[in-house]
Amino acid sequence: MEINLEGKILITGKIVAETGLSIGGGTVGLDIGGLDNPVIKDAEGKPYIPGSSLKGKMRSLLEKAHGLASDDKRIWVVKDEISIHMCNDPDCIVCNIFGRTTRDKPYPSPGGNEIKIERKNVTPTRLIVRDAVLTEESEQRLRDMKTDFEFTEVKWENVIDRITSAANPRQMERVPAGAEFEFEMIYNILNESDKKNLKEVFKAMELLEHDYLGGSGSRGYGKVKFKYLKVYWNSRADYENGDVDIEQKEPINGEYTTPASIVKNFEKIIEKIKV
C-alpha cells in the first residue's frame, strides 16, 4: 500500500462534564477507608481525560452504529477480555479511521477451536486523540468550590444485597459536573475517501453525547458535551511552506461549532479541504 499524506485536519474544542465524571486511574497499595475507584490524575494532581479513553469510546460507538460489534471472525481479540473490530474490507470505515494491524491473532470460535485470521489491506490509523486537560477556568472554579479533594468530589453509594437487603456503602471519586477540558484531535488525510470518512469522527462525538464517558454511566455518571469546536486544515504544501500555525488561520467549520451542526453541514465544510 502506498501512503501519501495530503494534509492534516486539526480539531480543537472543549469537553464539558454535564454530570459527574469517573475515569479510574487505579490504586497503589491498599488504604483502609480509601476510595473504591479513584479518578485518574496528572503529575500535578489534576484530573484529565486520557486520549485512549476518549478514542476507545468513540471507536466502540462507531462499531455499534455500523453494526460491526459482533462475535464472529471480524472481531480481533486484543487481550483475554477486550475485543475490537478489525476486518479485511478495504472500504471499512472503522478500520480506515482507526487503523488495521499486520499482526495475526488466533480467534477462539464458539466451538472452542482457534481460527487464525490473516490480516490484509493493512492501513495506519487516521485519528490521533490527545489527552484532554482541565481548563484554567475550571481549575480555579474547582479550587473555589472546596470539594472533598482539591479537584474532585466523593459520592457515597450503596450496593444492596439482593438476598439480605443489607447495604454495602462505598465511596466513588469523580470530577464534579460543570468541569471543562480542552481537547485536540488530529485526522490525517491520505486520500479522497478520508475526506468523506471525517464525518464519522463528528458522528462519534454525537453518539458519545447521548451515551457516557468513563465508568458508572448507567447510574448517571459521564454525560458530556462537545462545545466550541474549531476545525482547521493544513495541506501538505502548508507544511512545506511552514504555514501551519492554526492561530493564524480561520477554522473551516465557520459558525458550525457543535458535532451535530458540523454533521448537518458537512458537505459545505469539506469543500474547503483541497486534496
C-alpha positions as a LaTeX table, in Angstrom:
\begin{tabular}{lrrr}
\hline
Residue & $x$ (\AA) & $y$ (\AA) & $z$ (\AA) \\
\hline
Met1 & 0.00 & 0.00 & 0.00 \\
Glu2 & 1.32 & 3.40 & $-0.99$ \\
Ile3 & 0.80 & 6.08 & 1.65 \\
Asn4 & 0.83 & 9.75 & 0.67 \\
Leu5 & $-0.03$ & 12.35 & 3.27 \\
Glu6 & $-2.21$ & 15.02 & 1.65 \\
Gly7 & $-2.71$ & 17.03 & 4.84 \\
Lys8 & $-3.98$ & 17.08 & 8.40 \\
Ile9 & $-7.26$ & 18.13 & 9.97 \\
Leu10 & $-6.88$ & 19.66 & 13.45 \\
Ile11 & $-9.94$ & 19.64 & 15.69 \\
Thr12 & $-9.98$ & 21.62 & 18.93 \\
Gly13 & $-12.67$ & 22.45 & 21.45 \\
Lys14 & $-13.94$ & 21.75 & 24.94 \\
Ile15 & $-15.49$ & 18.73 & 26.58 \\
Val16 & $-17.96$ & 19.72 & 29.30 \\
Ala17 & $-18.87$ & 17.24 & 32.04 \\
Glu18 & $-22.63$ & 17.69 & 32.42 \\
Thr19 & $-22.75$ & 15.09 & 35.20 \\
Gly20 & $-20.00$ & 13.78 & 37.48 \\
Leu21 & $-17.17$ & 12.15 & 35.53 \\
Ser22 & $-15.40$ & 8.99 & 36.72 \\
Ile23 & $-12.43$ & 7.74 & 34.71 \\
Gly24 & $-10.49$ & 5.46 & 37.02 \\
Gly25 & $-6.76$ & 5.69 & 37.49 \\
Gly26 & $-6.16$ & 2.61 & 39.62 \\
Thr27 & $-4.69$ & 2.44 & 43.10 \\
Val28 & $-1.27$ & 1.76 & 44.53 \\
Gly29 & $-1.35$ & $-0.28$ & 47.72 \\
Leu30 & $-4.38$ & $-0.69$ & 49.96 \\
Asp31 & $-5.76$ & 2.16 & 52.04 \\
Ile32 & $-8.15$ & 1.40 & 54.88 \\
Gly33 & $-11.24$ & 3.51 & 54.27 \\
Gly34 & $-9.89$ & 4.52 & 50.87 \\
Leu35 & $-11.81$ & 5.25 & 47.70 \\
Asp36 & $-13.26$ & 2.40 & 45.68 \\
Asn37 & $-12.40$ & 3.96 & 42.33 \\
Pro38 & $-10.08$ & 6.99 & 42.34 \\
Val39 & $-10.06$ & 9.34 & 39.35 \\
Ile40 & $-7.03$ & 9.40 & 37.04 \\
Lys41 & $-4.86$ & 12.49 & 37.58 \\
Asp42 & $-1.72$ & 14.01 & 36.12 \\
Ala43 & 1.57 & 14.61 & 37.96 \\
Glu44 & 0.13 & 17.82 & 39.47 \\
Gly45 & $-2.91$ & 16.03 & 40.84 \\
Lys46 & $-5.33$ & 17.48 & 38.28 \\
Pro47 & $-7.89$ & 15.18 & 36.65 \\
Tyr48 & $-7.77$ & 14.72 & 32.88 \\
Ile49 & $-9.43$ & 12.64 & 30.17 \\
Pro50 & $-6.95$ & 10.17 & 28.63 \\
Gly51 & $-6.87$ & 10.24 & 24.86 \\
Ser52 & $-7.07$ & 6.44 & 24.93 \\
Ser53 & $-10.37$ & 6.54 & 26.86 \\
Leu54 & $-11.92$ & 9.10 & 24.51 \\
Lys55 & $-10.73$ & 7.40 & 21.33 \\
Gly56 & $-11.72$ & 3.94 & 22.55 \\
Lys57 & $-15.24$ & 5.06 & 23.41 \\
Met58 & $-15.66$ & 6.78 & 20.04 \\
Arg59 & $-14.47$ & 3.64 & 18.26 \\
Ser60 & $-16.81$ & 1.41 & 20.25 \\
Leu61 & $-19.82$ & 3.60 & 19.44 \\
Leu62 & $-18.97$ & 3.72 & 15.73 \\
Glu63 & $-18.61$ & $-0.07$ & 15.64 \\
Lys64 & $-22.12$ & $-0.38$ & 17.06 \\
Ala65 & $-23.52$ & 2.30 & 14.75 \\
His66 & $-22.21$ & 0.41 & 11.72 \\
Gly67 & $-23.34$ & $-2.98$ & 13.01 \\
Leu68 & $-19.77$ & $-4.22$ & 13.46 \\
Ala69 & $-19.92$ & $-5.23$ & 17.13 \\
Ser70 & $-20.39$ & $-8.99$ & 16.78 \\
Asp71 & $-18.93$ & $-12.29$ & 17.93 \\
Asp72 & $-17.86$ & $-13.57$ & 14.52 \\
Lys73 & $-14.38$ & $-13.71$ & 12.99 \\
Arg74 & $-14.39$ & $-10.00$ & 12.18 \\
Ile75 & $-13.65$ & $-9.35$ & 15.84 \\
Trp76 & $-9.95$ & $-9.29$ & 16.66 \\
Val77 & $-9.18$ & $-10.39$ & 20.24 \\
Val78 & $-6.59$ & $-7.99$ & 21.64 \\
Lys79 & $-6.45$ & $-9.37$ & 25.17 \\
Asp80 & $-8.40$ & $-12.01$ & 27.01 \\
Glu81 & $-11.41$ & $-9.80$ & 27.67 \\
Ile82 & $-11.01$ & $-6.93$ & 25.19 \\
Ser83 & $-12.13$ & $-7.15$ & 21.58 \\
Ile84 & $-12.24$ & $-4.64$ & 18.74 \\
His85 & $-13.49$ & $-4.82$ & 15.19 \\
Met86 & $-10.82$ & $-5.40$ & 12.55 \\
Cys87 & $-11.63$ & $-6.83$ & 9.13 \\
Asn88 & $-10.09$ & $-7.18$ & 5.68 \\
Asp89 & $-12.62$ & $-4.98$ & 3.88 \\
Pro90 & $-10.55$ & $-2.19$ & 2.25 \\
Asp91 & $-13.59$ & 0.12 & 2.40 \\
Cys92 & $-14.43$ & $-0.47$ & 6.08 \\
Ile93 & $-14.94$ & 2.97 & 7.62 \\
Val94 & $-13.99$ & 1.93 & 11.17 \\
Cys95 & $-10.79$ & 0.17 & 10.07 \\
Asn96 & $-9.74$ & 3.06 & 7.86 \\
Ile97 & $-10.26$ & 5.64 & 10.62 \\
Phe98 & $-8.71$ & 3.64 & 13.46 \\
Gly99 & $-6.22$ & 1.53 & 11.51 \\
Arg100 & $-5.71$ & $-2.11$ & 10.65 \\
Thr101 & $-2.79$ & $-4.01$ & 12.19 \\
Thr102 & $-0.49$ & $-6.51$ & 10.48 \\
Arg103 & $-0.47$ & $-8.92$ & 13.41 \\
Asp104 & $-2.43$ & $-12.14$ & 13.13 \\
Lys105 & $-4.18$ & $-13.36$ & 16.25 \\
Pro106 & $-5.90$ & $-16.69$ & 16.88 \\
Tyr107 & $-9.65$ & $-16.26$ & 17.25 \\
Pro108 & $-11.50$ & $-18.63$ & 19.63 \\
Ser109 & $-14.53$ & $-19.94$ & 17.76 \\
Pro110 & $-17.81$ & $-20.79$ & 19.57 \\
Gly111 & $-16.89$ & $-24.48$ & 19.27 \\
Gly112 & $-13.67$ & $-23.98$ & 21.21 \\
Asn113 & $-11.31$ & $-24.24$ & 18.25 \\
Glu114 & $-8.98$ & $-21.44$ & 17.28 \\
Ile115 & $-9.22$ & $-19.77$ & 13.88 \\
Lys116 & $-6.23$ & $-17.80$ & 12.66 \\
Ile117 & $-7.24$ & $-14.75$ & 10.64 \\
Glu118 & $-4.85$ & $-13.37$ & 8.06 \\
Arg119 & $-4.80$ & $-9.57$ & 8.07 \\
Lys120 & $-4.80$ & $-7.95$ & 4.66 \\
Asn121 & $-5.17$ & $-4.36$ & 3.45 \\
Val122 & $-3.02$ & $-3.02$ & 6.29 \\
Thr123 & $-3.59$ & 0.68 & 6.88 \\
Pro124 & $-2.42$ & 3.21 & 9.51 \\
Thr125 & $-4.77$ & 4.96 & 11.89 \\
Arg126 & $-6.03$ & 8.30 & 10.64 \\
Leu127 & $-7.20$ & 9.62 & 14.01 \\
Ile128 & $-4.93$ & 10.86 & 16.81 \\
Val129 & $-6.60$ & 11.84 & 20.10 \\
Arg130 & $-4.63$ & 13.85 & 22.69 \\
Asp131 & $-5.24$ & 13.80 & 26.43 \\
Ala132 & $-7.91$ & 16.39 & 27.32 \\
Val133 & $-6.68$ & 18.69 & 30.09 \\
Leu134 & $-8.62$ & 20.69 & 32.65 \\
Thr135 & $-9.09$ & 24.32 & 31.60 \\
Glu136 & $-7.60$ & 27.06 & 33.77 \\
Glu137 & $-11.10$ & 28.41 & 34.47 \\
Ser138 & $-12.33$ & 25.02 & 35.66 \\
Glu139 & $-9.19$ & 24.51 & 37.71 \\
Gln140 & $-9.85$ & 27.76 & 39.58 \\
Arg141 & $-13.57$ & 27.03 & 39.92 \\
Leu142 & $-12.91$ & 23.63 & 41.46 \\
Arg143 & $-10.40$ & 25.14 & 43.90 \\
Asp144 & $-13.02$ & 27.68 & 44.97 \\
Met145 & $-15.72$ & 25.02 & 45.42 \\
Lys146 & $-13.82$ & 23.42 & 48.32 \\
Thr147 & $-14.77$ & 19.90 & 47.28 \\
Asp148 & $-13.76$ & 16.73 & 49.17 \\
Phe149 & $-10.40$ & 16.79 & 47.39 \\
Glu150 & $-8.68$ & 19.64 & 45.58 \\
Phe151 & $-10.31$ & 18.98 & 42.19 \\
Thr152 & $-12.75$ & 16.14 & 42.81 \\
Glu153 & $-15.75$ & 15.19 & 44.92 \\
Val154 & $-16.71$ & 11.98 & 46.70 \\
Lys155 & $-20.12$ & 10.47 & 46.07 \\
Trp156 & $-21.41$ & 7.89 & 48.51 \\
Glu157 & $-23.30$ & 4.96 & 47.01 \\
Asn158 & $-24.91$ & 1.84 & 48.40 \\
Val159 & $-24.85$ & $-1.64$ & 46.93 \\
Ile160 & $-27.92$ & $-3.54$ & 48.16 \\
Asp161 & $-27.62$ & $-7.28$ & 48.79 \\
Arg162 & $-30.50$ & $-8.87$ & 46.86 \\
Ile163 & $-30.91$ & $-11.64$ & 49.45 \\
Thr164 & $-30.47$ & $-9.93$ & 52.81 \\
Ser165 & $-31.24$ & $-6.33$ & 51.71 \\
Ala166 & $-28.11$ & $-5.28$ & 53.58 \\
Ala167 & $-26.47$ & $-2.07$ & 52.35 \\
Asn168 & $-22.80$ & $-2.01$ & 51.44 \\
Pro169 & $-21.71$ & 1.64 & 51.24 \\
Arg170 & $-18.82$ & 2.71 & 49.01 \\
Gln171 & $-17.08$ & 5.95 & 48.09 \\
Met172 & $-16.76$ & 6.98 & 44.44 \\
Glu173 & $-14.43$ & 9.80 & 43.44 \\
Arg174 & $-15.50$ & 11.85 & 40.44 \\
Val175 & $-14.93$ & 15.17 & 38.70 \\
Pro176 & $-17.87$ & 17.50 & 39.54 \\
Ala177 & $-20.41$ & 18.45 & 36.89 \\
Gly178 & $-19.52$ & 21.62 & 35.02 \\
Ala179 & $-15.81$ & 20.91 & 34.69 \\
Glu180 & $-14.41$ & 21.67 & 31.24 \\
Phe181 & $-11.50$ & 20.05 & 29.44 \\
Glu182 & $-9.60$ & 21.29 & 26.39 \\
Phe183 & $-9.18$ & 18.61 & 23.74 \\
Glu184 & $-7.35$ & 18.21 & 20.45 \\
Met185 & $-7.68$ & 15.61 & 17.72 \\
Ile186 & $-5.67$ & 15.24 & 14.52 \\
Tyr187 & $-7.06$ & 13.44 & 11.49 \\
Asn188 & $-4.70$ & 12.51 & 8.67 \\
Ile189 & $-5.94$ & 12.79 & 5.09 \\
Leu190 & $-4.26$ & 10.22 & 2.84 \\
Asn191 & $-6.82$ & 10.12 & 0.02 \\
Glu192 & $-10.22$ & 11.38 & $-1.12$ \\
Ser193 & $-12.15$ & 8.77 & 0.86 \\
Asp194 & $-10.57$ & 10.06 & 4.08 \\
Lys195 & $-12.33$ & 13.38 & 3.48 \\
Lys196 & $-15.70$ & 11.63 & 3.40 \\
Asn197 & $-14.86$ & 9.45 & 6.42 \\
Leu198 & $-14.02$ & 12.53 & 8.52 \\
Lys199 & $-17.75$ & 12.97 & 9.01 \\
Glu200 & $-17.74$ & 9.76 & 11.06 \\
Val201 & $-15.48$ & 11.38 & 13.67 \\
Phe202 & $-18.12$ & 14.01 & 14.36 \\
Lys203 & $-20.86$ & 11.38 & 14.28 \\
Ala204 & $-18.92$ & 9.54 & 17.00 \\
Met205 & $-18.96$ & 12.74 & 19.06 \\
Glu206 & $-22.74$ & 12.97 & 18.56 \\
Leu207 & $-23.16$ & 9.39 & 19.72 \\
Leu208 & $-20.97$ & 10.00 & 22.77 \\
Glu209 & $-23.07$ & 12.99 & 23.81 \\
His210 & $-26.03$ & 10.60 & 24.01 \\
Asp211 & $-24.05$ & 7.90 & 25.79 \\
Tyr212 & $-21.45$ & 8.29 & 28.56 \\
Leu213 & $-17.72$ & 8.61 & 29.07 \\
Gly214 & $-15.90$ & 6.75 & 31.84 \\
Gly215 & $-17.49$ & 4.45 & 34.39 \\
Ser216 & $-20.91$ & 4.12 & 36.03 \\
Gly217 & $-22.74$ & 5.61 & 33.05 \\
Ser218 & $-25.93$ & 3.65 & 33.74 \\
Arg219 & $-26.03$ & 5.33 & 37.16 \\
Gly220 & $-25.89$ & 8.85 & 35.78 \\
Tyr221 & $-22.15$ & 9.49 & 35.51 \\
Gly222 & $-20.27$ & 10.56 & 32.41 \\
Lys223 & $-22.70$ & 12.71 & 30.41 \\
Val224 & $-20.52$ & 15.02 & 28.31 \\
Lys225 & $-20.96$ & 17.65 & 25.62 \\
Phe226 & $-18.54$ & 18.90 & 22.96 \\
Lys227 & $-18.51$ & 22.69 & 22.60 \\
Tyr228 & $-16.73$ & 25.46 & 20.73 \\
Leu229 & $-15.38$ & 23.11 & 18.05 \\
Lys230 & $-12.85$ & 24.53 & 15.61 \\
Val231 & $-11.71$ & 22.58 & 12.57 \\
Tyr232 & $-8.51$ & 23.58 & 10.75 \\
Trp233 & $-6.95$ & 22.28 & 7.53 \\
Asn234 & $-3.20$ & 22.09 & 6.95 \\
Ser235 & $-2.29$ & 20.80 & 3.50 \\
Arg236 & 0.98 & 19.11 & 2.59 \\
Ala237 & 2.01 & 22.37 & 0.92 \\
Asp238 & 1.35 & 24.25 & 4.18 \\
Tyr239 & 3.86 & 22.00 & 5.96 \\
Glu240 & 6.39 & 22.51 & 3.19 \\
Asn241 & 5.96 & 26.29 & 3.48 \\
Gly242 & 5.79 & 26.45 & 7.29 \\
Asp243 & 2.24 & 27.84 & 7.16 \\
Val244 & 0.86 & 25.58 & 9.90 \\
Asp245 & 0.07 & 27.88 & 12.85 \\
Ile246 & $-3.67$ & 27.44 & 13.40 \\
Glu247 & $-3.81$ & 30.65 & 15.43 \\
Gln248 & $-3.12$ & 32.45 & 12.17 \\
Lys249 & $-5.86$ & 30.59 & 10.29 \\
Glu250 & $-9.63$ & 30.69 & 10.09 \\
Pro251 & $-11.47$ & 27.48 & 11.06 \\
Ile252 & $-13.04$ & 25.80 & 8.05 \\
Asn253 & $-16.20$ & 24.96 & 10.02 \\
Gly254 & $-17.15$ & 28.63 & 10.45 \\
Glu255 & $-20.31$ & 29.09 & 12.52 \\
Tyr256 & $-20.87$ & 25.34 & 12.95 \\
Thr257 & $-19.30$ & 24.64 & 16.34 \\
Thr258 & $-21.13$ & 21.53 & 17.60 \\
Pro259 & $-20.86$ & 17.94 & 16.36 \\
Ala260 & $-24.49$ & 17.95 & 15.17 \\
Ser261 & $-24.17$ & 21.19 & 13.21 \\
Ile262 & $-20.93$ & 20.00 & 11.59 \\
Val263 & $-22.51$ & 16.70 & 10.55 \\
Lys264 & $-25.54$ & 18.53 & 9.16 \\
Asn265 & $-23.41$ & 20.95 & 7.13 \\
Phe266 & $-20.51$ & 18.63 & 6.39 \\
Glu267 & $-20.64$ & 18.95 & 2.59 \\
Lys268 & $-20.15$ & 22.71 & 2.85 \\
Ile269 & $-17.18$ & 22.25 & 5.16 \\
Ile270 & $-15.25$ & 19.63 & 3.18 \\
Glu271 & $-15.37$ & 21.82 & 0.07 \\
Lys272 & $-12.61$ & 23.79 & 1.79 \\
Ile273 & $-10.37$ & 20.71 & 2.02 \\
Lys274 & $-8.38$ & 20.57 & $-1.19$ \\
Val275 & $-6.54$ & 17.28 & $-1.75$ \\
\hline
\end{tabular}
